[in-house]
Amino acid sequence: MIPVTKPFLPPKEEYIELLEGIWERNWLTNNGPLVNELEIQLKKYLKVQHLLYLGNGTIALQIAIKALDLKGEIITTPFSYVATTSSIVWEGCKPVFVDIDQDSFNIDPSKIESAITSKTSAILATHCFGNPCAVEEIDLIAKKHSLKVIYDAAHCFGTQYKGESIFKWGDISTTSFHATKLFHTIEGGAVFTQDATLLKKMAYMRNFGHAGPEKFNGVGINGKNSEFHAAMGLIVLKNIEQILASRKTKSELYDHYLNKASVLKQIIQPGAFYNYSYYPVVFESEKILERVKENLEKSEVFPRRYFYPSLNSLSYVDMSETPISDSISSRILCLPLYHTLSEYEQTLICRKILRTLRYK
Ligand SMILES: *Cc1c(COP(=O)(O)O)cnc(C)c1O
């Protein structure tokens, strides 16, 4: 069976070594030494000044929205994972969808201004599949209209833009360290900001608002993560260069085999150092996609329709017209991409795809 992804698992002994320390200290969660160490190492690796390690990428989005005190309407992308939209709704705001660009698959900055109303408080955009948004243009629009910017950078571990971590963009950037992500801590996530005051506010929010055992500083939630999760993160981080390099090699092998196929590829933003977090291909029609998927499944290969359906069709949001997102979302398939995927398996996958396309 070839799934769309398999989490990277480091050598078991290395994990067990860190568990010994947890048993010795008897300190399991609540900002323990391994959580601290992971935060320090992540800051060093990513070359960012501030970050907070959290329970998951969804609580990261919710804390970001809360910390910026967002109200009313939030302009967002319909082409992302459901958590991008559900977090907005969960925090009592209204998502307003702006269509995506057909090359980058990210929110189209030229369509943002016409969606701004007197109720708009922010833009929440996803760097889809790790491809940076048009961050400079979005920044200019936000400044002009006094809007806050949050980036859902869940796919962006290792992505850089103009030589710096993409996590530096936006008032707050969020990410996920879920097991299916390129860098993971089993469950986990983080928020990034360049603003020390905002960081402090989010640090209180992460821990119920505790400012000491008997004092509270504002309303908080449980956004913490544990020593066990941090331990996994520390070991996965040791292997990160190898993980990134192997995804690049595998993506290039797919490129090589599929270059004559009639499929469209996402176009990576110039100036980006890309992390090869996913391998999406867009077919000419949904019918062809379905046929490809069916044929792959017959051979026990399970790609995923990321992201389908387009989020503007969720039952709890207002109808809006985003034809490009609707179209791409109905024709896009993410091919298997993970550390232990073999060249032989990739050849098999590509042969199936090419054969299906030939007999379309
Ligand atoms: C994975 C993901 C999330 C949610 O992260 P969790 O850690 O699973 O809560 C949010 N947004 C996007 C774009 C994602 O891919």
The ligand as an ORCA input file, in Angstrom:
! r2SCAN-3c Opt
* xyz 0 1
  C      -2.396     20.851      8.765
  C      -2.973     22.199      8.514
  C      -3.580     22.949      9.543
  C      -3.906     22.360     10.889
  O      -2.839     21.965     11.627
  P      -3.058     20.887     12.815
  O      -1.714     20.839     13.465
  O      -3.443     19.600     12.195
  O      -4.097     21.433     13.734
  C      -3.980     24.247      9.268
  N      -3.830     24.780      8.055
  C      -3.276     24.083      7.024
  C      -3.121     24.756      5.709
  C      -2.855     22.761      7.225
  O      -2.350     22.070      6.207
*
